[in-house]
Structure formats: C-alpha cells, structure tokens
Amino acid sequence: MRIITINWSAINRFKKTWPCHNIHEDADLIVVAIKANGDLVDYEICDDEDNIIVENEDASAALLALFGAARVHAVNMTPESLFMDNWIYA
C-alpha cells in the first residue's frame, strides 16, 4: 500500500481547474491510501490544524481525479518513486 500526501498548494491548484470540485473550503491536507495498482483504499481531508474534516466517505469524481493526478505526478517524479511507499504532491 502507498500513502500520498496532497498539500494545500496542490489542492488549491486543482480547485481552480475543477470548478465543481466540492472539496471542503478548509481543506489544507489530504492523505490518501492506495494499493500498488492504484485502487483507492482510504482517505482523510484535514484542515490547517490537522483536524479531520472528511474521513472515509465515498469519493467524488473530483476527488478521484485529484488522487489520480497525485499518483501520476508521484510516479513520474523519478523512477525510484515506484519503490517508495510515501509520496508527497505539493
């Protein structure tokens, strides 16, 4: 299993490109757990004080697109990233 941490800057870039994102306005950090094949296992959305805003709900199409973009970015960063378990998308 791999963990992707999506930082505030990536969340805000995504919100600008996906107007109907439905991502909570206080979202500061999203932590996503995925299987090696890319299947979603779990996720949490936190505010800037690390309080959980959303936990383990059905992910919207926008969130799934954000998770996919984060995974693609992480895999394309370096070939070594394929062997890492923790990725950061900033």
Buried (B, 14 or more C-beta within 10 A) or exposed (E): EBBBBBBEEBBEBBBEEBEEBEBBEEBBBBBBBBEEEEEBEEBBBBBEEEEEBBEEEEBBEBBEBBBEBBBEBBBEBEEEBEEBEEBBBE
